[in-house]
Amino acid sequence: MNKVLSILLLLLIYINGFSQTSKSDSLLGVLKFELTRENAYNLDKEKRINLLRFELLQTDSADFDAQFDLYSRIFEEYRSFKFDSAFAYVRRIIRLCTKFGKEDRLVRSKLLLGTTLLNSGFFKEAFDVTGEIDTAILSQALKTEYLILHARLNAGIAEYDNDAYFSPSYRNQSEADFKKAEIVTPSNDFEQTINQAFLPDSVRHQKLTADYFYDYIIRRRLPEHTVAMVATRISFAYTGRDRVRFLALAAINDIRSSTKETLAIFLLGQELFKMDNINDAYICMQEAARNAKFYGARNRAVQIESILPLVASKLIDQKQHEKDKLLIGLLLFLIVAVVLFFLLVIYRRQILRIKANERVIKEKNSELETVNGKLWESSKIKEELIGLFFKTCSSYIDTLDKIKHQTLHNIKLGKYKDVGQFLNNVHIDEEKGNLYNMLDSVFLTMFPNFIASFNTLLKKEDQIWPKSGETLNATLRIFALMRLGISEHEAIAKILDYSVSTVYTYKTRIKSRALVPANDFEQKIMEIKFIDSNQY
């Protein structure tokens, strides 16, 4: 049971980690896309500023409220966009308030001047401005703004000094000023909810997760610049992927609102660098450097210049490492390719050798089949001829036995004339003809297509066909004996009772009329198919 619970716990941790990675990576993708549209957002802001400036030119110089409103709106556009312009317009607001004797608005304008100087790193000048303000006459709202500005100034100097001696005292003073501001003007419901993100885990409600605060910000439909500030603040309550998610959200909204005085993308670059995501860290640091230069934030530019070379160096090392890996991979690929090539060559040679051997085997098998066919054919022919031989011999033995008995009988009886007459009735030529007819019959049984096949080798006018009542004639019989394997002229002459020259003449005459070359004629005769009548 414990093992199952452990496995489920690990699985949930893995799924949760994967989910956080996916969400942060998704926002980084959106951030990169928004960076490509940054110029379009900047152009929109400049169009708005130009319209306000044109409207200001049309305003009556005696109309304080109209001028103050337009100056304030132009200042708000420049406030986090460009320091020089923001500084110029807040000074115009101060001059306008001084001219018309608007003390409350003059104090608030000086606070805006102090904030503007703080944003660009003019800490001493900002302290000088706050030092001119009489805090005793401040309203509750202005006193809160004053304390928050004073707290931010101390925090900014602590961050800028970043040492073990001076920075702690500035941080302590900053915390004290923030606490005073909280006492003067307590946080509203929204601020109180955001503040809960910084409570210890033991005190914070379980539902107050990073996802909860992320959804809470999105649901409020806040202005883009406000979303960026709130998300940046909440990011300090988290680490790792959750912090990246809030900083990416802040950076996206900074781009959409054309905010150049921004901390989010710089912090995002630092966090990604810690997580060894060097490519994205370098992109963020470059954007932070461009923003600092564009706005005129000297303190931020110094911070970035101290870190950007480290990121660039790490990126170069990473690229070189990837290049080395690529070269090693390419080298291994080439080695494998060469080895595979040689193996392929060897394999191909083996295949060719095997195919050559297969061809030889097929040829030998074909030859063997041909030889076996010929042996089988020869065996069958011999069987038929041996059968014919014994049948003929048996017939002639019976005939001789009858002649012997009849002759002895006539001699015993003294009928010598009858002996002569009896012997004269024995016709050798007729017996020889019967023998040939029997031979022809047996041959045509074995080679029923012989006559037709033989004549296909001759022109139509030279073809030889047996006469009516004949089986084979003399010419066909000579080539029939050749098909049976009797090729010597002397043997053929003895069997057929011809002279050798007669046999030769017959053969030569037929070959000369053949449709095939004379040298191939006998081979064509041998190719006439033997048919085993016992198979049918």
C-alpha positions as CSV (number, residue, x, y, z in Angstrom):
1,M,0.0,0.0,0.0
2,N,2.8,2.4,0.9
3,K,4.6,1.6,-2.3
4,V,1.4,2.4,-4.3
5,L,1.0,5.8,-2.5
6,S,4.7,6.6,-3.1
7,I,4.3,5.9,-6.8
8,L,1.1,8.0,-7.0
9,L,2.8,10.9,-5.2
10,L,5.8,10.8,-7.5
11,L,3.5,10.6,-10.5
12,L,1.6,13.7,-9.3
13,I,4.8,15.6,-8.7
14,Y,6.0,14.7,-12.2
15,I,2.6,15.7,-13.8
16,N,2.6,19.0,-11.8
17,G,6.2,19.7,-12.8
18,F,5.5,19.0,-16.5
19,S,2.4,21.2,-16.3
20,Q,4.4,24.1,-14.9
21,T,7.1,23.7,-17.5
22,S,4.5,23.6,-20.3
23,K,2.9,26.8,-19.0
24,S,6.1,28.7,-18.7
25,D,7.4,27.5,-22.1
26,S,4.1,28.6,-23.6
27,L,4.4,32.1,-22.2
28,L,8.0,32.3,-23.4
29,G,6.7,31.5,-26.9
30,V,4.2,34.3,-26.6
31,L,6.9,36.7,-25.4
32,K,9.1,35.9,-28.4
33,F,6.2,36.6,-30.7
34,E,5.4,39.9,-29.0
35,L,9.0,41.0,-29.4
36,T,8.5,40.8,-33.1
37,R,5.6,43.2,-32.8
38,E,7.4,45.6,-30.4
39,N,7.9,48.3,-33.1
40,A,4.2,48.3,-33.9
41,Y,3.3,48.9,-30.2
42,N,5.9,51.7,-30.0
43,L,4.4,53.4,-33.1
44,D,0.9,53.3,-31.6
45,K,2.2,55.0,-28.5
46,E,4.0,57.7,-30.5
47,K,0.8,58.3,-32.4
48,R,-1.2,58.8,-29.2
49,I,1.5,61.2,-27.9
50,N,1.5,63.2,-31.1
51,L,-2.3,63.5,-30.9
52,L,-2.1,64.7,-27.3
53,R,0.7,67.2,-28.2
54,F,-1.4,68.5,-31.1
55,E,-4.4,68.9,-28.7
56,L,-2.2,70.7,-26.2
57,L,-1.2,73.3,-28.9
58,Q,-4.9,74.1,-29.4
59,T,-5.4,74.7,-25.6
60,D,-5.9,78.2,-24.1
61,S,-2.8,79.1,-22.0
62,A,-5.1,80.5,-19.4
63,D,-7.0,77.3,-18.9
64,F,-5.1,75.5,-16.1
65,D,-7.3,72.4,-15.9
66,A,-7.1,71.7,-19.6
67,Q,-3.3,72.2,-19.7
68,F,-2.7,70.2,-16.5
69,D,-4.8,67.4,-17.8
70,L,-3.0,67.2,-21.2
71,Y,0.5,67.6,-19.6
72,S,-0.4,64.8,-17.1
73,R,-1.6,62.5,-19.9
74,I,1.5,63.2,-22.0
75,F,3.7,62.6,-18.9
76,E,1.9,59.3,-18.2
77,E,2.6,58.2,-21.8
78,Y,6.3,59.1,-21.4
79,R,6.6,58.0,-17.7
80,S,7.8,54.5,-18.4
81,F,8.6,55.0,-22.1
82,K,11.3,57.7,-22.3
83,F,13.1,59.4,-19.4
84,D,14.1,62.7,-21.1
85,S,10.6,63.4,-22.3
86,A,9.0,62.4,-19.0
87,F,11.4,64.6,-17.1
88,A,10.7,67.5,-19.4
89,Y,6.9,67.2,-19.1
90,V,6.9,66.8,-15.3
91,R,8.9,70.0,-15.0
92,R,6.4,71.7,-17.2
93,I,3.6,70.5,-14.8
94,I,5.6,71.8,-11.9
95,R,6.0,75.2,-13.6
96,L,2.3,75.3,-14.5
97,C,1.3,74.5,-10.8
98,T,3.7,77.1,-9.5
99,K,2.4,79.7,-12.0
100,F,-1.3,79.1,-11.0
101,G,-0.5,78.5,-7.3
102,K,-1.9,75.0,-7.1
103,E,0.0,73.8,-4.0
104,D,-1.6,70.2,-3.7
105,R,-0.9,69.5,-7.4
106,L,2.6,71.0,-7.1
107,V,3.5,68.5,-4.3
108,R,2.1,65.6,-6.2
109,S,4.1,66.8,-9.3
110,K,7.3,66.9,-7.3
111,L,6.6,63.3,-6.2
112,L,6.2,62.4,-9.8
113,L,9.5,64.1,-10.5
114,G,11.2,62.2,-7.7
115,T,9.7,58.9,-9.2
116,T,11.0,59.8,-12.6
117,L,14.5,60.6,-11.3
118,L,14.5,57.3,-9.3
119,N,13.5,55.3,-12.5
120,S,16.6,56.6,-14.3
121,G,19.0,56.1,-11.3
122,F,19.3,59.8,-10.2
123,F,19.0,58.8,-6.5
124,K,20.7,61.9,-5.0
125,E,18.5,64.2,-7.1
126,A,15.4,62.3,-6.2
127,F,16.3,62.6,-2.5
128,D,16.8,66.3,-3.0
129,V,13.3,66.6,-4.5
130,T,11.7,64.7,-1.6
131,G,13.7,66.8,0.9
132,E,12.0,70.0,-0.4
133,I,8.6,68.6,0.5
134,D,7.0,69.6,3.8
135,T,5.5,66.3,5.0
136,A,3.5,68.0,7.7
137,I,1.1,69.6,5.2
138,L,0.6,66.4,3.1
139,S,-2.8,64.8,2.7
140,Q,-3.2,61.1,3.6
141,A,-2.9,60.0,-0.1
142,L,0.1,62.2,-0.8
143,K,1.8,61.1,2.4
144,T,1.4,57.5,1.3
145,E,2.9,58.3,-2.1
146,Y,5.7,60.1,-0.4
147,L,6.5,57.2,1.9
148,I,6.3,54.7,-1.0
149,L,8.7,56.9,-3.1
150,H,11.1,57.2,-0.1
151,A,10.9,53.4,0.4
152,R,11.7,52.7,-3.3
153,L,14.6,55.2,-3.2
154,N,16.2,53.4,-0.2
155,A,15.6,50.0,-1.9
156,G,17.1,51.3,-5.2
157,I,20.2,52.5,-3.5
158,A,20.6,49.2,-1.6
159,E,20.3,47.3,-4.8
160,Y,22.7,49.7,-6.6
161,D,25.3,49.5,-3.8
162,N,24.8,45.7,-3.3
163,D,27.4,45.5,-0.5
164,A,27.4,44.1,3.0
165,Y,28.0,47.4,4.8
166,F,25.6,50.1,3.4
167,S,22.9,48.0,1.7
168,P,21.4,46.4,4.9
169,S,20.7,49.8,6.4
170,Y,19.0,51.1,3.2
171,R,16.9,47.9,3.1
172,N,15.8,48.3,6.7
173,Q,14.9,52.0,6.0
174,S,12.9,50.9,2.9
175,E,11.0,48.2,4.9
176,A,10.2,50.8,7.6
177,D,8.9,53.3,5.0
178,F,6.7,50.6,3.4
179,K,5.2,49.7,6.8
180,K,4.5,53.4,7.5
181,A,2.7,53.7,4.2
182,E,0.6,50.7,5.0
183,I,-0.4,52.3,8.3
184,V,-1.3,55.6,6.7
185,T,-3.3,54.0,3.9
186,P,-4.3,50.3,4.4
187,S,-4.2,48.0,1.4
188,N,-7.5,47.5,-0.5
189,D,-8.9,44.0,-1.1
190,F,-6.9,43.5,-4.3
191,E,-3.6,44.5,-2.7
192,Q,-4.4,42.3,0.4
193,T,-5.0,39.3,-1.9
194,I,-1.7,39.9,-3.7
195,N,0.1,40.3,-0.3
196,Q,-1.0,36.8,0.7
197,A,1.4,35.4,-1.9
198,F,4.2,36.4,0.4
199,L,2.8,34.6,3.5
200,P,4.8,31.5,4.7
201,D,3.5,28.2,3.4
202,S,2.4,27.2,6.9
203,V,0.1,30.2,7.2
204,R,-1.0,30.6,3.5
205,H,-4.3,28.9,2.5
206,Q,-3.8,25.8,0.3
207,K,-5.8,27.3,-2.6
208,L,-3.4,30.3,-2.9
209,T,-1.1,28.6,-5.4
210,A,0.8,30.2,-8.2
211,D,-2.0,29.1,-10.6
212,Y,-4.6,30.9,-8.4
213,F,-2.7,34.2,-8.4
214,Y,-2.0,33.9,-12.2
215,D,-5.8,33.4,-12.9
216,Y,-6.6,36.1,-10.4
217,I,-4.6,38.7,-12.3
218,I,-6.0,37.6,-15.6
219,R,-9.6,37.7,-14.4
220,R,-9.3,41.2,-13.1
221,R,-8.9,42.6,-16.7
222,L,-6.4,45.2,-15.5
223,P,-4.5,47.6,-17.8
224,E,-1.5,46.0,-19.4
225,H,1.0,48.2,-17.4
226,T,-0.7,47.3,-14.1
227,V,-0.7,43.6,-15.0
228,A,3.1,43.9,-15.6
229,M,3.7,45.6,-12.3
230,V,1.5,43.1,-10.3
231,A,3.0,40.1,-12.0
232,T,6.5,41.4,-11.3
233,R,5.7,41.8,-7.7
234,I,4.2,38.4,-7.3
235,S,7.2,36.8,-9.0
236,F,9.3,37.6,-5.9
237,A,7.1,35.1,-3.9
238,Y,8.1,32.2,-6.1
239,T,11.1,30.4,-7.6
240,G,11.8,28.3,-10.7
241,R,9.2,27.8,-13.3
242,D,6.5,29.6,-11.4
243,R,8.7,32.7,-11.1
244,V,9.5,32.5,-14.9
245,R,5.7,32.3,-15.6
246,F,4.9,35.6,-13.7
247,L,8.0,37.4,-15.1
248,A,7.1,36.3,-18.7
249,L,3.5,37.5,-18.2
250,A,4.9,40.9,-16.9
251,A,7.4,41.2,-19.8
252,I,4.6,40.4,-22.4
253,N,2.4,43.2,-20.9
254,D,5.4,45.6,-20.8
255,I,5.9,45.1,-24.5
256,R,2.2,45.6,-25.2
257,S,2.1,48.8,-23.2
258,S,5.5,50.0,-24.7
259,T,7.0,50.1,-21.2
260,K,10.8,50.6,-21.5
261,E,11.4,51.4,-17.8
262,T,10.9,47.7,-16.8
263,L,12.5,45.3,-14.4
264,A,10.6,42.2,-15.5
265,I,12.5,41.2,-18.6
266,F,15.8,41.8,-16.9
267,L,14.8,39.5,-13.9
268,L,13.4,37.0,-16.4
269,G,16.8,36.9,-18.2
270,Q,18.5,36.3,-14.8
271,E,16.1,33.5,-13.8
272,L,16.5,31.8,-17.2
273,F,20.2,32.1,-16.9
274,K,20.1,30.3,-13.6
275,M,18.0,27.6,-15.2
276,D,20.6,27.2,-17.9
277,N,18.2,28.3,-20.6
278,I,20.9,30.4,-22.2
279,N,19.3,31.2,-25.5
280,D,16.2,32.7,-24.0
281,A,18.2,34.4,-21.3
282,Y,20.4,36.1,-23.9
283,I,17.3,37.3,-25.8
284,C,15.8,38.8,-22.6
285,M,19.0,40.5,-21.6
286,Q,19.4,42.0,-25.0
287,E,15.9,43.3,-24.9
288,A,16.5,44.7,-21.3
289,A,19.7,46.4,-22.6
290,R,17.7,48.0,-25.5
291,N,15.0,49.1,-23.1
292,A,17.5,50.7,-20.6
293,K,19.2,52.5,-23.4
294,F,15.9,53.7,-25.0
295,Y,14.5,54.9,-21.7
296,G,17.7,56.3,-20.3
297,A,17.8,54.1,-17.1
298,R,21.5,54.5,-16.2
299,N,21.4,52.2,-13.1
300,R,19.6,49.4,-15.1
301,A,22.1,49.8,-17.9
302,V,25.0,49.3,-15.5
303,Q,23.4,46.2,-14.0
304,I,22.8,44.7,-17.5
305,E,26.3,45.5,-18.7
306,S,27.7,43.6,-15.7
307,I,25.6,40.5,-16.5
308,L,25.2,40.5,-20.3
309,P,28.9,39.5,-21.0
310,L,28.5,36.5,-18.7
311,V,25.3,35.4,-20.6
312,A,26.9,36.0,-24.0
313,S,30.0,34.1,-22.9
314,K,27.9,31.2,-21.7
315,L,25.9,31.3,-24.9
316,I,29.1,31.2,-27.0
317,D,30.4,28.3,-25.0
318,Q,27.0,26.5,-25.4
319,K,27.0,27.2,-29.2
320,Q,30.6,26.0,-29.4
321,H,29.6,22.9,-27.4
322,E,26.7,22.3,-29.7
323,K,29.0,22.9,-32.7
324,D,31.5,20.4,-31.3
325,K,28.7,17.9,-30.7
326,L,27.5,18.5,-34.3
327,L,31.0,18.0,-35.7
328,I,31.4,14.8,-33.6
329,G,28.0,13.6,-34.7
330,L,28.9,14.4,-38.3
331,L,32.2,12.7,-38.0
332,L,30.5,9.6,-36.4
333,F,28.0,9.7,-39.2
334,L,30.7,9.8,-41.8
335,I,32.5,6.9,-40.2
336,V,29.3,4.9,-40.0
337,A,28.5,5.9,-43.6
338,V,32.0,4.7,-44.7
339,V,31.7,1.5,-42.8
340,L,28.2,0.9,-44.1
341,F,29.5,1.7,-47.6
342,F,32.2,-0.9,-47.4
343,L,29.8,-3.4,-45.8
344,L,27.4,-2.7,-48.7
345,V,30.2,-3.2,-51.2
346,I,31.2,-6.5,-49.5
347,Y,27.5,-7.5,-49.3
348,R,27.0,-6.6,-52.9
349,R,30.0,-8.7,-53.9
350,Q,28.7,-11.6,-51.8
351,I,25.2,-11.2,-53.4
352,L,26.8,-11.2,-56.9
353,R,28.9,-14.2,-56.0
354,I,25.8,-16.0,-54.6
355,K,23.8,-15.1,-57.7
356,A,26.6,-16.3,-59.9
357,N,26.8,-19.5,-58.0
358,E,23.0,-19.8,-58.2
359,R,23.2,-19.3,-62.0
360,V,25.9,-22.0,-62.2
361,I,23.7,-24.3,-60.0
362,K,20.7,-23.6,-62.1
363,E,22.7,-24.3,-65.2
364,K,24.0,-27.5,-63.7
365,N,20.6,-28.5,-62.5
366,S,19.2,-27.7,-66.0
367,E,21.9,-29.8,-67.6
368,L,21.3,-32.5,-65.0
369,E,17.6,-32.4,-65.7
370,T,18.4,-32.6,-69.5
371,V,20.8,-35.6,-68.9
372,N,18.2,-37.2,-66.6
373,G,15.6,-36.7,-69.2
374,K,17.8,-38.2,-71.8
375,L,18.7,-41.1,-69.6
376,W,15.0,-41.7,-68.8
377,E,14.2,-41.4,-72.5
378,S,17.1,-43.7,-73.4
379,S,15.9,-46.2,-70.7
380,K,12.4,-46.2,-72.0
381,I,13.6,-46.6,-75.6
382,K,15.8,-49.5,-74.5
383,E,12.8,-51.1,-72.7
384,E,10.7,-50.8,-75.9
385,L,13.5,-52.1,-78.1
386,I,14.5,-54.9,-75.8
387,G,10.8,-55.9,-75.6
388,L,10.7,-55.8,-79.4
389,F,13.9,-57.8,-79.6
390,F,12.7,-60.6,-77.4
391,K,9.3,-60.6,-79.1
392,T,10.9,-60.8,-82.5
393,C,13.5,-63.4,-81.4
394,S,10.7,-65.5,-79.8
395,S,8.7,-65.3,-83.0
396,Y,11.7,-66.3,-85.1
397,I,12.6,-69.1,-82.7
398,D,9.1,-70.5,-83.0
399,T,9.3,-70.2,-86.8
400,L,12.7,-72.0,-86.8
401,D,11.4,-74.6,-84.5
402,K,8.4,-75.3,-86.8
403,I,10.7,-75.4,-89.9
404,K,13.0,-77.8,-88.0
405,H,10.3,-80.2,-87.0
406,Q,8.6,-80.1,-90.4
407,T,12.0,-80.7,-92.2
408,L,13.0,-83.6,-89.9
409,H,9.5,-85.1,-90.3
410,N,9.8,-84.9,-94.2
411,I,13.3,-86.4,-94.1
412,K,12.2,-89.3,-91.9
413,L,9.4,-90.0,-94.3
414,G,11.8,-89.6,-97.3
415,K,9.8,-86.8,-98.7
416,Y,12.8,-84.8,-99.9
417,K,10.9,-82.9,-102.5
418,D,8.5,-81.6,-99.9
419,V,11.5,-80.4,-97.8
420,G,12.6,-78.2,-100.7
421,Q,9.2,-76.9,-101.4
422,F,8.7,-76.1,-97.7
423,L,12.0,-74.2,-97.5
424,N,11.1,-72.2,-100.7
425,N,7.9,-71.0,-98.9
426,V,10.1,-69.2,-96.3
427,H,10.3,-65.5,-97.7
428,I,13.2,-63.6,-96.1
429,D,12.3,-60.3,-97.7
430,E,8.7,-60.5,-96.4
431,E,10.0,-61.3,-92.9
432,K,12.4,-58.4,-93.1
433,G,9.5,-56.2,-94.1
434,N,7.5,-57.4,-91.2
435,L,10.4,-56.7,-88.9
436,Y,10.7,-53.1,-90.3
437,N,6.9,-52.6,-89.9
438,M,7.1,-53.8,-86.3
439,L,10.1,-51.5,-85.7
440,D,8.2,-48.6,-87.2
441,S,5.1,-49.3,-85.1
442,V,7.1,-49.4,-81.9
443,F,9.0,-46.2,-82.9
444,L,5.9,-44.2,-83.7
445,T,4.4,-45.3,-80.4
446,M,7.4,-43.7,-78.7
447,F,7.5,-40.7,-81.1
448,P,4.0,-40.2,-82.4
449,N,4.9,-36.6,-83.6
450,F,8.1,-37.7,-85.3
451,I,6.8,-37.4,-88.9
452,A,5.2,-34.0,-88.4
453,S,8.1,-32.6,-86.4
454,F,10.6,-34.0,-89.0
455,N,8.7,-32.2,-91.9
456,T,8.7,-28.9,-90.1
457,L,12.4,-28.9,-90.7
458,L,11.8,-29.0,-94.5
459,K,10.2,-26.8,-97.1
460,K,6.7,-27.8,-98.0
461,E,7.8,-29.1,-101.4
462,D,10.6,-31.2,-99.9
463,Q,8.5,-32.7,-97.1
464,I,8.5,-36.5,-96.9
465,W,5.2,-38.2,-95.9
466,P,4.6,-42.0,-95.9
467,K,2.4,-43.4,-98.6
468,S,-0.9,-45.0,-97.8
469,G,-0.4,-48.2,-95.9
470,E,3.2,-47.2,-94.9
471,T,4.3,-46.4,-91.5
472,L,7.8,-45.1,-92.3
473,N,9.6,-45.0,-95.6
474,A,13.4,-45.5,-96.1
475,T,14.4,-41.9,-95.5
476,L,12.2,-41.5,-92.4
477,R,13.5,-44.8,-91.1
478,I,17.1,-43.7,-91.4
479,F,16.4,-40.6,-89.3
480,A,14.2,-42.6,-86.9
481,L,17.2,-44.8,-86.1
482,M,19.3,-41.6,-85.6
483,R,16.6,-40.4,-83.1
484,L,17.0,-43.8,-81.3
485,G,20.7,-42.9,-80.8
486,I,22.1,-45.0,-83.7
487,S,24.3,-42.4,-85.5
488,E,27.0,-44.5,-87.1
489,H,26.4,-45.0,-90.8
490,E,27.6,-48.7,-90.7
491,A,25.2,-49.6,-88.0
492,I,22.3,-48.0,-89.8
493,A,23.3,-49.7,-93.1
494,K,23.4,-53.1,-91.5
495,I,20.0,-52.7,-89.8
496,L,18.3,-51.5,-92.9
497,D,20.3,-53.7,-95.3
498,Y,21.6,-50.7,-97.1
499,S,25.1,-49.8,-98.2
500,V,27.0,-47.1,-96.2
501,S,27.0,-44.8,-99.2
502,T,23.3,-45.1,-99.6
503,V,22.7,-44.1,-96.0
504,Y,25.2,-41.2,-96.4
505,T,23.4,-40.0,-99.6
506,Y,20.0,-40.0,-98.0
507,K,21.2,-38.0,-95.0
508,T,23.1,-35.5,-97.2
509,R,20.2,-34.9,-99.5
510,I,17.8,-34.2,-96.7
511,K,20.2,-31.9,-94.8
512,S,20.8,-29.8,-98.0
513,R,17.0,-29.2,-98.2
514,A,16.5,-28.4,-94.6
515,L,15.3,-25.0,-93.3
516,V,18.0,-25.1,-90.6
517,P,21.8,-25.2,-91.0
518,A,23.0,-28.7,-92.0
519,N,25.2,-28.8,-88.8
520,D,22.1,-28.2,-86.6
521,F,19.8,-30.7,-88.4
522,E,20.8,-33.8,-86.5
523,Q,20.4,-31.8,-83.2
524,K,16.9,-30.8,-84.2
525,I,16.1,-34.4,-84.9
526,M,17.3,-35.4,-81.4
527,E,15.0,-32.7,-79.9
528,I,11.9,-34.3,-81.2
529,K,10.0,-35.2,-78.1
530,F,9.7,-38.7,-76.7
531,I,6.2,-39.6,-75.4
532,D,5.8,-42.4,-72.9
533,S,2.5,-44.1,-73.9
534,N,2.3,-45.8,-70.5
535,Q,1.6,-42.4,-68.8
536,Y,-1.7,-42.1,-70.7
